[in-house]
Amino acid sequence: MTDLNPPQNHQAKSILLWAMEHGGPPEKWVATQCLALSGVITDKVIGELVNHLHADNAVRTEKAGTLLAQLSQQSVSFPCDTVTLIKY
């Protein structure tokens, strides 16, 4: 898998983010996996992975859980007093 963080891969990252926004379910899922495997952590990537945790497809559910676990190893955590939680 190609790293999407170097500047030369900005176009690939843009295309995958566009696919997540405008593509159908298969395109969104593939784009989400590519971005997550490249360590791209955005609210859209996380949201799409969380949605797949509740999917009827056991393979997608397992893959989404694995990708979320991998991303959680890369993310930065903040103490609770520095984060404002919004209740919906």
N, C-alpha and C positions, 0 to 999 in steps of 0.2 A: 504494500500500500504506500502511496506517495504521501509525504508530509505536506499538509495544506497550509502550513504557517509561513514558509518562505515567500517573499514578494512575487516570485515568478508563478506561484500557484494561486494568486489572488483571483484569477479568472475562474479556475476550477471551483474554488470555494464559493464564489458569487453564483455560479451556475447551480451548484448543489443547494445553496440557500434559496435560490429562485424556485427550484424544483420542490423544495419543502413548502414553499408558500403557494405555488400555483399548480403543482402536479396532482395527479390522481393518487389514490392510496398506494399503489405499487411504487410509483416514483418517489413519493414522500418517504416510504419505508427504506428504499435503497439509499436515497440521499441522506437520511438520518443515520443509517449505519456507516456510510462513508465518512461523514463529518465526525461522528462519535469515535470511530476507529482512528481518526487523525487527531483526536484530542480537542476538537472544536466544541467548546462548552457555551451554548447559548440557551436562552429560555425556550426557544422553539425546539431545539434538539432534545432538551430535557423533557419538555412537555410531550413531544411525540413518543419518546421512550416510555414515559409513564403511561401514556394511553395504551401502549402495546403490552404493558404489564397485565392489563385486564382483557386482552384479546382472547378470542375463542381458539386461536392457533397456539398450541403448546410450544412449538418451536420458536415462534416470534416472542412469546412471553419469556421464555428462557433466555433468548438472545438479548432482549431488552434489559432484563435484569443483570446479565453479565456486563453489558455496555455501561449501564448506570453504575455498577460497582467499579468498573475501570475508571470512569470519569470522576467518581468520588475520590479516588486516590490522587487525582490531579487538581482538584478544586481547592479553593482557599476557604477556610471556615472563619467565621467572625463570632466574637463573644455576643451573647444574646442582648446585652445592654447597648450594643452599637448598631443593632439592626432593628428597624421599625417593622413590626409585623402588621399587615393589613388584613383585617377580618372581612371576608366577603359575605 
